[in-house]
Amino acid sequence: MTSAVLLDAGRSAIVPDDPGLPETPVGLTEDLIRAMLSRTRLRPAELTDLFLADPRCLSTGCSAGEAGWVFEPPPFGLSTTVCASSSTAVQQAIRTIERQPEVVAVVAAIDFGAVPAGPGESAAELLRHQRAARMVAARWDVAPDELGRWARWSAKRAAECSAAGDFAAEILCTSRGYLADRFPDPAPGDAFSGGSGRGAAAVLDDGPAVPACPSRGASAMILASEANAVELGLRPRAWLRATGTVRGHTCCGVAPPAGAVDELLAPCGLDVHELDQLEVPEKFAVTPIAWIKETGISPYLVNPRGGELAFGHLPRSGHLRSLVTMLNSLEATGGRAGAVVAAERDATTGVVVLRD
């Protein structure tokens, strides 16, 4: 079977979804893609497909119709597929390359600010997730002090990596306001979160139900088949494999289904103890703790450069941001294998990154 390889990956800086900050610039996604093309010396004509998690914030015109999204003109002149999330976009790109080795695909996603469908719907969704977080904390016997330690540790790790310049190689955007990560400002008295403001959700005084704050930013990667990479004169940075899909109750994506990791990694010929890094959702602090208790993996290998509690929640692009950061982390530490997990309401899936 044809393998998908990762030619390059990058992101913009991640900033809080703060009304006091400038609006997300139109063209942020394209700015990022152009930066990757410049770094790899690829020409737009050498690309064939674009997989987008959200088509907005493009300079090209787009509209949603009965047949799907219509672009005038198509971004970079590419065949464009719009997906519900960046995890779906990555999976579709990998499987397309496995079927069609001639494809050179860009996967891109952006979060440009909180755009709730309506106050009622947004509140109902948050309430469901908060109830699920409490259930997960009870199921895995997670104590409040564990939640607080994890949230503070996540924020500390991200801040330390940022100060050390560890994110410099992955931030490629030149758009104003998106050159350096901005972590949420401390909120006095919020001991659980380690100082990260949580907006309206901060009125809740129980740790499991305090979510990460929303953020903005874009992430992208370029994929091809191994043979195509050779023809383009590029050395792959990593090999990508789509994991299996585990169907089962995930408590609104907050918890891992029993035995999920073994089933996820089986198609890739790995088990959890062979991973040098595992990236899991972190909208709530209870989620990574539940994954650690379920799998037995070392906590030092889970979201080692900080997760959503540090960067903020990126519903469209968070999976891709985690993948970009994990790739750079593996390269910096000499790690060979990592996995990024995506959890939806009734299914868990992911991507494995393998290096020489």
N, C-alpha and C positions, 0 to 999 in steps of 0.2 A: 504494500500500500504506500502511496505517495505521502511523504511527511511534510508538514507545514513548518517552515522556519521563520524565525523573527529576524528581520533585517534591521529594524530600528524601532525605537519607542521613546516617547517623550510626553511632556505635559506642560501646561501653564502652571504658574503659581496658583495655589489654592487660597482663596480669601473668604472671610465670613460673608454671609448674605445679609449685609448691613445696609439699611437704606441711606446711611450717611456716606457710603462709598460710591464712587462713580458707577454708572450702569455698565453691565458687561458689554464690551465693544462688539459691534457687528463685525464678523470676519475673524473672531478669535480662533475658531476651529481651523479656518484656512491659513491663518498665520502660523499655527502649529504645524500643519501639514507641510507648508513651504519650508519651514525650518528643518524638518526631517529630510525633505528632498535635498536641501542644500548640504546637509551633513553627510548624506549618503551619495551625493552627486547623481542621484537619479533624476531623469527628466519626467515631467508629467505624462508624456506620451508613452512611457514605459509602464505606467500603471494601467490596470484594466477595470477594477471594481472598487467601489466605496461602500462600506457598511456603516451606517450612522445610527446612533442611539437617539438622536434628536436633531432634526433638520433645521431648527431655528438658529439664529445668530450666524447665519451664512450671508454673505454679501449677494449671493444669487437669489433670485426670487423663487419662492416655493409656496405651494398651496395643497391642501388635503382634499382629495376627491374620492368618489366611490371606488375607483381603481387603485387608490393609494396616493402617496405624495407625488406631486408633479413639480419638476424643477425647470426653470427657464432663466438661463441655460443650465444644463447639468453641471454640478460642481466639478471643476477640472476636466469636464467633458467625459466623466466616468459613468458607467452603469451603476446606479445608486439604489441600495436597499436600505429601507428604514426599519429599524428593529425597536422592540419595546424597551430594551436595556442594553448596556454595554456588554454584559455577560452573554446575552443572546447574540449580539453582533459578533463577538469573538468566536463563539461556537460556530455560527453560520459561516464565517470566513474560513475557519480551519476546515470544515467539512467541504466547502466549495473547492478549496485547493486540493484536498484529497481526491475529489472527483475530477477536477480540471487542473492539471499541473501547470498549464500555461498562465493561470491567473496570478496577477500581482495585486494584492488587495490592501487597501487602507481601511483600518477600523478606527472610528473616531466617535467621541461622545462629549457632551458638554452639559454642565448645569449652570444656568444663568440667573438663578434666583428662584425663590419660592413662589410658585404660581398655583395656589390651591384651586381646585375645581369649584369650591364653594365652602363657606364657613362650616356648614353642617357636615359635609362630606369629610373635610379635613379633620374636624374634631372627632368624628366617628372612627376614622381610620387610626388616628393617634390613640384613641381610647382602647381599640382592639389590641394594638401593639403593646400598650402599657399593661393590659390584663395578661397578655401572653408572657411578657417579661416577668411579671410576678409569679406566674405559674412555673416558668422555667427555673427561677430562683428557688422555689419550693421543691421542684422535682430533683434538682442537683444539689440541694442543701447548701446553697450559696449564702454566706453570711453577709450582712451589710458592710462589715469592715473589709471583706474581700472585694466588694464592688468598688468601694472608695479607693482602695490601694491600686486596683487595676486602672481606674480612670485617671488617677494621678500619675501612675507609671506611664500610661500611654502618652499623656501630655508631655511628661518629662523626656521620654525617649525622642519624640518628634522635635522638641525644642533643642535638645542636645545635638541631634543629627543636623538640624538646620544651622546651628551655630558653628558646627564643625565643617560645614560646606558639603555634607554628604548628599544633599539634594541638587547641587549645582549642575551636575551632568544631565539630570533628567528634566530640568526646567529649560525649555527651548524657546518659549514665546518672547516676542519683543513688544507685545501690546502694552500700552501704558497701564499701570496698576496691576499687572500680572507678571512681574519680574521676580518677585520674592514672596514666599509663603507668609501669610499673616494668620497667626493663630488667635482664637477668640480671646478677648480681654478678660482678665480675672473678674469674677463677681464676688465681692466680699461676703463671707458667711456661707458660701457654697462649698462646704468641706467635702461633700461627696465627689464632686466633679473635679476637684483640684483647682478650682478657680475659673472654669469655663462657664460662661453665661449660657443659660438654656431658655431664655425668653419666657414665653407664657408657661412652658412646661415646668419652670422652676418652682411654681407654686406647690408642686407635689413634693412631699417630704420623705418619700420612700425611694431608696436608691435604685431598685430594679426598674422603676418606671420613668427614670429621668433620661431622655434621649439626647443624642448628640445634636448640636445646633446645625442648621442648614448652612451650606457653603456654596461657593461658585468656583468654576474652573473647567478646563478642558484637558482631555488626554487622547492620545492617538498612537497607533503602531502601524508598521508596514510588514506584511506577510507575503511569502511566496513559497513555491516548492523548492526543495534543495537543488534540483537540477536547474531551475530558473535562476536561483541565486548565483550559481556558477556561471551561467551565461551572462548575467549582469555584472560579473566581476566583484561580487560582494561576499564577504565571509559572514555567515549567520552568527548572530549574537546568542541564539538559543534555538532549540527545537520546541515546538508547542504540540501538545496532544490534548484533545478534548477528553474529559473524564466521562465515566458513565453517568447516568441520571438515576438518583434514588428517589423513588416515590414514597411518600410517607408524611405523617403529620409533623410539621416544623414549627408549630405555634406562631403562625404569621411570619415565618422566616427567622424567628428569634432563636430557635433551638436546633441542634443536630438530631436527625432521626437516629435511632439505635443502629449501630454498625455502619453508619453512613460512609465513613472514610474508607474502610476496607472495600466496600462495594464501589465507591467512586474511583479508587485508584487501581482496582483490579484490571481494567482494560489497558492500563498503562504499564502493567507489570511491576508495580511498586506497592509497598506498604508504608504506613505512616512513619515507621521508624527509619525509613530511608530518606525522609525529607529533611532538608536543611532549613526549610522555612515553610510556614503555613500561614496564609492570609485568610482571615475569616471576617464576616461582617461584624461591625462594632457600633451599630446604632445605639445599642444598650450594652453596658459593661458586662451584663450577665452572659451575653452570647459567647465571647471568647473563653470565659471561665467554664461554661458548659462544654465547649469543644475540648478544652484541656482535660476536664474530668472524664469525658466520654472516650477520648483517644489515648490518654496517658502521655501525650507529647509534652516535652519540656515547655514551660511558659515562656522561656527565653527565645523559643523559635516561633512563637505566635505573634504576628504583627510587630516584629522587632524594631521597626522604625516609627511606630505609632500608628494608630488606626483612626477610625472616624471620630472617636472622642477627642482626638487632637486636631485633626484636619477639618472636622465637620462632616455632616452627612451629605453625600452626593448621590442622590437616588438614581440618576441616569448614568453617571460616569464613574462612580465609586469603584466598581469592579476593575475597570481599566486603569484607574489611578493606582490601585493596589498592585496590579500586574506590572506597571511601569516601575514603581518603587521597588518591588520585589526583584525584578531583573537587575536593577542597579545594585541592590544589596547583595545578591548572589555573586555578581561580578566582583564587588569590593571585598567580599569575605572568602572567595574561592569556593562557594557552595555549588553543588552540582544539580540539585533537584529541589523544586519548590512547587507548591500548589496554591491556587487561589480559589476559594469556595464562594459560590453564590447560592443563597437560599431564598426561594420564593415561598409562596403560601403552602404549596403541597408538594414541592420537589426541591431537591438539592443537586447542584451540578457544579462544574468547575473546569479549570484548565491547569495542566501540569507544564512547568517550564523545566527543560533539561539542558544542561550545558556540558561541554567536553570536559 
